[in-house]
Amino acid sequence: MRIELATLPGDIRHPNEDFVSVALPASGKGGALVLLDGVTPPPSGGTGCVHGVPWFTARLGGALLELAVSERELTLARCLSAAISRTADAHRDSCDLAHRRTPQATVVVARWDDARVEYLVLSDSALLVESPARTVTAVLDDRIEHLRALGPVTDAARNAEGGFFTAAADPDVAARAVTGSLARAEVRALAALTDGAARWVEVFREGDWTDCLAVLAKEGPQALIDRVRTAERGPRGERPGKRHDDAAAVYAEL
């Protein structure tokens, strides 16, 4: 088994809001990976929380990884629901969890053992699944993309019917995630990317998802992030929005 991960802040003056981690049970069979992309609030807007997004992603990511590994009888959706509840309880008394901009994150989690590979994707981070034949499938929650095709995506669409969903303070949002399960024999490798790393495909069009996984396999996650940073510094990086975003990626050969 080979596992590599990397993350880099978009701006070294600000904390990295991404979270990425992997756990391998002591039994030596199976494992789990968790990747979160914290949602950065607008500079002019509050969140109702005294802790901030990095605190939230660390709490939620740690809880989700622990539950995915130790509570293997639970589905990943139930693990996410429980992790959201646990994190909400940790700051319910000090923060306004009903605030639309309460700290929140996109989620990718995958769990495997000798028999199967389970996965969950919520919002616009990506999970790549490679078969033994080297065919790559991207597992995406594309609700935001569908909304963008219709016009600007506003806060009114956040965690709302007909909109898109992120992990915030409502445990029921876990039921909105894209989930599935594959036979272990059908999976050679997995990769998870926040949208800051997925820019290599989705924004700069340097290659498709198959090319992206090939970079991860040959050069590793840090090399992919370095390629994104190079593209961001070029003329195509001069566009509205963040020039550099927090980026995280994990690659696991099973």
RODO-2510 file (C-alpha; in nm, 4 decimals, decimal comma):
residues 254
     n   res          X          Y          Z
     1     m     0,0000     0,0000     0,0000
     2     r     0,1217     0,3480    -0,0901
     3     i    -0,0333     0,6648     0,0526
     4     e     0,0809     1,0239    -0,0032
     5     l    -0,0830     1,3525     0,0870
     6     a    -0,0039     1,7226     0,0690
     7     t    -0,1699     2,0539     0,1440
     8     l    -0,0702     2,4160     0,0939
     9     p    -0,2427     2,7398     0,1985
    10     g    -0,3468     2,9817    -0,0695
    11     d    -0,1935     3,2671     0,1301
    12     i     0,0775     3,2050     0,3907
    13     r    -0,0565     3,5024     0,5868
    14     h    -0,3771     3,3108     0,6619
    15     p    -0,4360     2,9667     0,8158
    16     n    -0,4988     2,6762     0,5806
    17     e    -0,8682     2,5877     0,5931
    18     d    -0,8284     2,2495     0,4205
    19     f    -0,8007     1,9237     0,6161
    20     v    -0,6628     1,5930     0,4901
    21     s    -0,5799     1,2769     0,6832
    22     v    -0,5587     0,8994     0,6510
    23     a    -0,5927     0,6246     0,9116
    24     l    -0,4943     0,2593     0,8835
    25     p    -0,6440     0,0323     1,1528
    26     a    -0,4020    -0,1620     1,3710
    27     s    -0,5408    -0,4857     1,2278
    28     g    -0,3578    -0,4013     0,9052
    29     k    -0,6728    -0,4492     0,6991
    30     g    -0,8318    -0,1550     0,5281
    31     g    -0,8261     0,2128     0,6080
    32     a    -0,9981     0,5448     0,5569
    33     l    -0,9195     0,8875     0,4151
    34     v    -1,0900     1,2181     0,4891
    35     l    -1,0519     1,5453     0,2996
    36     l    -1,2330     1,8704     0,3833
    37     d    -1,2297     2,2116     0,2195
    38     g    -1,3331     2,4821     0,4633
    39     v    -1,5624     2,7467     0,3160
    40     t    -1,3968     3,0886     0,3449
    41     p    -1,6455     3,3593     0,4511
    42     p    -1,6451     3,6900     0,2618
    43     p    -1,4144     3,9544     0,4140
    44     s    -1,7086     4,1807     0,4903
    45     g    -1,9311     3,9145     0,6446
    46     g    -1,9443     3,7473     0,9841
    47     t    -1,9988     3,3813     1,0626
    48     g    -2,1576     3,3942     1,4064
    49     c    -1,8676     3,1804     1,5320
    50     v    -1,5828     3,2864     1,7604
    51     h    -1,3581     2,9978     1,6527
    52     g    -1,3177     3,0215     1,2762
    53     v    -1,3040     2,7847     0,9810
    54     p    -0,9664     2,6145     1,0557
    55     w    -1,0923     2,5203     1,4023
    56     f    -1,4079     2,3796     1,2479
    57     t    -1,2390     2,1713     0,9797
    58     a    -0,9916     2,0285     1,2313
    59     r    -1,2750     1,9279     1,4648
    60     l    -1,5018     1,7901     1,1937
    61     g    -1,2230     1,6126     1,0064
    62     g    -1,0822     1,4527     1,3197
    63     a    -1,4239     1,3343     1,4348
    64     l    -1,5142     1,1969     1,0913
    65     l    -1,1887     1,0046     1,0544
    66     e    -1,2209     0,8536     1,4013
    67     l    -1,5795     0,7450     1,3401
    68     a    -1,5089     0,6056     0,9933
    69     v    -1,2321     0,3856     1,1331
    70     s    -1,3725     0,2832     1,4715
    71     e    -1,7450     0,2554     1,3872
    72     r    -1,7235     0,0396     1,0774
    73     e    -2,0803    -0,0841     1,1179
    74     l    -2,2027     0,2717     1,0478
    75     t    -2,2449     0,3944     0,6915
    76     l    -2,0261     0,6871     0,5928
    77     a    -2,3359     0,9092     0,5835
    78     r    -2,4095     0,8179     0,9440
    79     c    -2,0454     0,8788     1,0357
    80     l    -2,0648     1,2255     0,8796
    81     s    -2,3936     1,2983     1,0547
    82     a    -2,2462     1,2003     1,3912
    83     a    -1,9292     1,4030     1,3266
    84     i    -2,1349     1,7115     1,2399
    85     s    -2,3370     1,6703     1,5594
    86     r    -2,0238     1,6247     1,7703
    87     t    -1,8640     1,9351     1,6208
    88     a    -2,1785     2,1430     1,6578
    89     d    -2,2038     2,0444     2,0247
    90     a    -1,8456     2,1637     2,0789
    91     h    -1,9434     2,5266     2,0049
    92     r    -2,3203     2,5384     2,0349
    93     d    -2,3087     2,7360     2,3604
    94     s    -2,0683     3,0024     2,2323
    95     c    -2,1662     3,0502     1,8672
    96     d    -2,4686     3,1165     1,6470
    97     l    -2,4996     2,7907     1,4554
    98     a    -2,8085     2,9173     1,2720
    99     h    -2,5985     3,1806     1,0924
   100     r    -2,5930     3,1014     0,7186
   101     r    -2,2156     3,1490     0,7173
   102     t    -2,1476     2,9380     1,0250
   103     p    -1,8198     2,7502     0,9596
   104     q    -1,8709     2,4738     0,7063
   105     a    -1,6837     2,2516     0,4657
   106     t    -1,7007     2,0289     0,1621
   107     v    -1,6364     1,6617     0,2382
   108     v    -1,4754     1,3589     0,0773
   109     v    -1,4409     1,0372     0,2745
   110     a    -1,3507     0,6883     0,1539
   111     r    -1,3192     0,3681     0,3538
   112     w    -1,1940     0,0286     0,2433
   113     d    -1,1370    -0,3254     0,3678
   114     d    -1,0713    -0,6613     0,2023
   115     a    -1,4216    -0,6759     0,0539
   116     r    -1,5328    -0,3290    -0,0522
   117     v    -1,4598     0,0417    -0,0926
   118     e    -1,7183     0,2911     0,0327
   119     y    -1,7229     0,6606    -0,0533
   120     l    -1,9039     0,9863     0,0209
   121     v    -1,8721     1,3231    -0,1530
   122     l    -2,0492     1,6417    -0,0432
   123     s    -2,0124     1,9652    -0,2424
   124     d    -1,7316     2,0535    -0,4815
   125     s    -1,4308     1,8498    -0,3748
   126     a    -1,3516     1,5473    -0,5926
   127     l    -1,2873     1,1758    -0,5477
   128     l    -1,1074     0,9824    -0,8225
   129     v    -1,1367     0,6043    -0,8439
   130     e    -0,8961     0,4029    -1,0595
   131     s    -0,9774     0,0487    -1,1663
   132     p    -0,7208    -0,2306    -1,2143
   133     a    -0,7527    -0,1571    -1,5882
   134     r    -0,6408     0,2033    -1,5124
   135     t    -0,9811     0,3497    -1,5984
   136     v    -1,0448     0,6615    -1,3874
   137     t    -1,3906     0,7631    -1,2658
   138     a    -1,4532     1,0998    -1,1009
   139     v    -1,7130     1,0947    -0,8227
   140     l    -1,8516     1,4484    -0,8047
   141     d    -2,1335     1,6349    -0,6337
   142     d    -2,2094     1,8662    -0,9242
   143     r    -2,4962     2,0702    -0,7799
   144     i    -2,2913     2,3909    -0,7671
   145     e    -2,1899     2,3486    -1,1318
   146     h    -2,5542     2,3120    -1,2338
   147     l    -2,6401     2,6293    -1,0420
   148     r    -2,3505     2,8222    -1,1984
   149     a    -2,4827     2,7334    -1,5415
   150     l    -2,8011     2,9199    -1,4503
   151     g    -2,6351     3,2320    -1,3089
   152     p    -2,4498     3,3585    -0,9990
   153     v    -2,4590     3,1255    -0,6987
   154     t    -2,5674     3,3185    -0,3878
   155     d    -2,5903     3,2425    -0,0170
   156     a    -2,9615     3,1796    -0,0598
   157     a    -2,8738     2,8524    -0,2367
   158     r    -2,6517     2,7309     0,0465
   159     n    -2,7965     2,4300     0,2312
   160     a    -3,1365     2,4978     0,0762
   161     e    -3,3752     2,2929    -0,1352
   162     g    -3,2817     2,3285    -0,5009
   163     g    -2,9387     2,4593    -0,4012
   164     f    -2,6192     2,2965    -0,2803
   165     f    -2,5107     2,1465     0,0501
   166     t    -2,2084     2,1633     0,2777
   167     a    -2,1296     2,0159     0,6189
   168     a    -2,2087     2,2882     0,8726
   169     a    -2,4205     2,2395     1,1869
   170     d    -2,7124     2,0312     1,0575
   171     p    -2,6430     1,6562     1,0760
   172     d    -2,9262     1,5835     0,8317
   173     v    -2,7178     1,7293     0,5477
   174     a    -2,5237     1,4004     0,5394
   175     a    -2,8220     1,2451     0,3615
   176     r    -2,7610     1,4870     0,0707
   177     a    -2,4153     1,3493    -0,0069
   178     v    -2,3225     1,1408    -0,3089
   179     t    -2,2488     0,7926    -0,1730
   180     g    -2,1680     0,4504    -0,3079
   181     s    -1,9804     0,1250    -0,2657
   182     l    -1,7565    -0,0794    -0,4948
   183     a    -1,6085    -0,4254    -0,4724
   184     r    -1,2534    -0,4018    -0,3416
   185     a    -1,1281    -0,5924    -0,6466
   186     e    -1,2624    -0,3130    -0,8719
   187     v    -1,0413    -0,0448    -0,7167
   188     r    -0,6676    -0,0071    -0,7670
   189     a    -0,6243     0,3461    -0,6335
   190     l    -0,8116     0,6430    -0,4875
   191     a    -0,7418     1,0146    -0,4893
   192     a    -0,9233     1,3029    -0,3233
   193     l    -0,8772     1,6720    -0,4056
   194     t    -1,0150     1,9981    -0,2753
   195     d    -1,1186     2,2381    -0,5486
   196     g    -0,7943     2,4289    -0,4980
   197     a    -0,6028     2,1236    -0,6232
   198     a    -0,8688     2,0217    -0,8761
   199     r    -0,8156     2,3562    -1,0526
   200     w    -0,5515     2,1769    -1,2622
   201     v    -0,8419     2,0030    -1,4379
   202     e    -1,1468     2,2188    -1,3736
   203     v    -1,0039     2,5702    -1,4243
   204     f    -0,6763     2,5495    -1,6151
   205     r    -0,7662     2,2462    -1,8308
   206     e    -0,4114     2,1099    -1,8138
   207     g    -0,5523     1,7590    -1,8475
   208     d    -0,8528     1,5440    -1,7637
   209     w    -0,9108     1,3382    -1,4500
   210     t    -0,7134     1,0460    -1,5916
   211     d    -0,4167     1,2767    -1,6526
   212     c    -0,4576     1,4191    -1,3028
   213     l    -0,4423     1,0766    -1,1404
   214     a    -0,1372     0,9940    -1,3517
   215     v     0,0422     1,3005    -1,2111
   216     l    -0,0509     1,1978    -0,8584
   217     a     0,0717     0,8420    -0,9154
   218     k     0,3989     0,9386    -1,0819
   219     e     0,4953     1,2615    -0,9022
   220     g     0,2766     1,2776    -0,5900
   221     p     0,0228     1,5270    -0,4493
   222     q     0,2749     1,8033    -0,3837
   223     a     0,3757     1,8021    -0,7487
   224     l     0,0125     1,8445    -0,8551
   225     i    -0,0295     2,1409    -0,6187
   226     d     0,2948     2,2908    -0,7494
   227     r     0,1586     2,2632    -1,1038
   228     v    -0,1578     2,4458    -0,9946
   229     r     0,0480     2,7250    -0,8388
   230     t     0,2490     2,7602    -1,1605
   231     a    -0,0716     2,7916    -1,3620
   232     e    -0,2139     3,0436    -1,1148
   233     r     0,0923     3,2652    -1,1581
   234     g     0,0486     3,2623    -1,5347
   235     p    -0,1854     3,4763    -1,7461
   236     r    -0,4729     3,2301    -1,7022
   237     g    -0,4541     3,2847    -1,3258
   238     e    -0,5590     3,6472    -1,3692
   239     r    -0,9322     3,6056    -1,3256
   240     p    -1,1999     3,7205    -1,0780
   241     g    -1,1943     3,5530    -0,7373
   242     k    -0,8979     3,4081    -0,5497
   243     r    -0,5761     3,3906    -0,7475
   244     h    -0,4523     3,1212    -0,5075
   245     d    -0,6743     2,8899    -0,3045
   246     d    -0,5942     2,6464    -0,0254
   247     a    -0,5143     2,3158    -0,1942
   248     a    -0,5072     1,9609    -0,0593
   249     a    -0,4743     1,6198    -0,2244
   250     v    -0,4312     1,2609    -0,1130
   251     y    -0,3371     0,9596    -0,3254
   252     a    -0,3767     0,5999    -0,2059
   253     e    -0,2821     0,2835    -0,3932
   254     l    -0,4779     0,0048    -0,2304
***
